[in-house]
Amino acid sequence: MLRYAGGDAAAFDDLYARHRGGLYRYLLRQLGSNRALAEELFQEIWMNLIGARSRYRVEAKFTTWLYTLAHNRVVDHYRRNRNMVAVSLDGGDEDDPPEVPAPGTAQPERIVEARQQAARLLALIEGLPLAQREAFLLHEEGGLSVDEIASVIGVDREAIKSRLRYAMDKLRGGMGDTL
């Protein structure tokens, strides 16, 4: 980000390539698999990043700063749309779970089972309380540490550890022996 702030346009391409997947997945899961809304906020976050490049100061890791932008956009969205209901995974084709890669020699029943497990895991993540889901996604999708998540969300480290522990317990319980 410092290179980009200093005028190196190619540095933006590096940032985008490195962080786009995790950021998009974080937004998608935070927004109940609403792809259109996730894409809209995704674009807004990158536009905010571009606009803030001259003001960027190193106060934490870049990922912490980026996910703080994302967290704030999600919070703003939910504040504006308090009555909004999350989209369920059992919607149409657009809401189908992502493809789960399987070895070429996999039997069709294993592929179906893997897809069912992926759909169940996504539904469980979507069903987590907002605070737990956010901490879990920042950890898993964003790759942020407990301290970095605490900085992004603005709560203490112990609260984040608890949220992650409760989220994992719920996900393990929901998945049974498969997780």
Residue pairs with C-beta under 8 A, 6 or more apart in sequence:
1 11
1 15
1 53
1 56
1 62
1 65
2 56
2 58
3 11
4 11
4 12
4 15
4 53
5 53
5 54
5 56
12 50
15 49
15 62
16 46
19 63
19 66
20 42
22 141
22 142
22 143
23 42
23 45
23 66
23 67
23 70
23 141
23 142
24 38
24 39
24 42
25 137
25 141
26 67
26 70
26 137
26 138
26 141
26 142
27 38
27 41
27 42
27 45
27 70
27 74
28 34
28 35
28 38
29 122
29 125
29 126
29 133
29 137
29 141
30 74
30 133
30 134
30 137
31 37
31 38
31 41
31 74
31 77
31 86
32 85
32 86
32 87
32 88
32 126
33 86
33 87
33 89
33 95
33 122
33 126
34 86
34 87
35 94
35 95
37 77
41 70
41 73
41 74
41 77
44 73
45 66
45 69
45 70
45 73
48 69
48 73
49 66
49 69
56 65
59 65
60 148
60 151
61 148
63 142
63 143
63 144
63 148
64 144
64 148
64 151
64 152
67 138
67 142
67 144
67 148
67 152
68 151
68 152
71 134
71 138
71 152
71 153
74 134
78 84
86 126
87 95
88 95
88 123
88 126
89 95
89 96
89 97
89 119
89 122
89 123
89 126
96 119
97 115
97 118
97 119
97 122
98 118
99 115
100 111
100 114
100 115
100 117
100 118
102 110
102 111
102 114
106 114
117 175
117 178
120 174
120 175
121 171
121 174
121 175
121 179
124 170
124 171
124 174
124 175
125 133
125 136
125 137
125 171
126 133
127 170
127 174
128 136
128 167
128 170
128 171
131 163
132 163
132 164
132 166
132 167
132 170
133 167
134 153
134 163
135 149
135 153
135 160
135 163
135 164
135 167
136 163
136 164
136 167
136 168
136 171
138 144
138 148
138 149
138 152
138 153
139 145
139 146
139 149
139 164
144 152
146 157
146 160
146 161
146 164
147 157
149 160
150 156
150 157
150 159
150 160
153 160
171 179
172 179
